[in-house]
Amino acid sequence: WNVTETGRELYERAVRVVHDFEEIETDFSSTHAAISGPLSVSLPREFGISLLKEALMDFIEKYPEIHLTVDFDDQLVDLERDNYDFAIRITLQLNQAHVAEKIGIMRHHICASAAYLAKWDKPNSLQDLQEHQLLHFGAAKRGRWPLISKATRKTYPIEFTPALNSNSGDFLLHVALQGQGIANLPDFILKDNLKRGALVPILPEFSMPEFFIYLIRSEKRRMNQRMRLFAQEMTLACL
């Protein structure tokens, strides 16, 4: 026999209702008991591994009865279809069908090593910057960095042909540390390389747009105790 699309949707709704009822029962009955059950999340690959790894391990240690599934993936996911409780995404645009909580801010910095600057001289203007060996995140053969003046708050985008493209911020960091170009990298990739002087800020009178870190769930997914605990841990990790 064949199931119609309407029938499938009704079945899925019924399953969710039963699941939600069971979760409510669990929440009431597990106030003092061990918190257990499945929890499935999707995290951006480099961000998740670089910044959230320790927080994830702490969560596993604190709540050993929660069966955590962590997928590291930069692609868009369907929270309902793929049955994710949460996704963490760094974005400027949000799906209106999702419930999103802002849990952090990601800032980018343009920087290079002292060895690179000794060879090529430090750029003193946006026009100078365009002429340098610029390392670009992503596959676009024409790079674009929307630089914002800290004095006027106006945006001055520069366009350039990248000296190197990569989908790995960690790889671009190592290339910059080796003196092979100027990189535009987020805090979580740079770590302490600016503070300890391994990399030098370029044109500090300009900044890149800030991106927000969101904890996202489907509006159809009712928050349970496991989800609330996970949300607390991830919020602390992203402060």
Secondary structure, 3 states (H helix, E strand, C coil): CCCCHHHHHHHHHHHHHHHHHHHHHHHHHCCCCCCCEEEEEEECHHHHHHHCHHHHHHHHHHCCCEEEEEEECCCCCCCCCCCCCEEEEEECCCCCCEEEEEEEEECEEEEECHHHHHHHCCCCCHHHHHCCCEEEECCCCCEEEEEEECCCCCEEEEEECCCEEECCHHHHHHHHHCCCCEEEEEHHHHCCCCCCCCCEECCCCEECCCEEEEEEEECCCCCCHHHHHHHHHHHHHCC
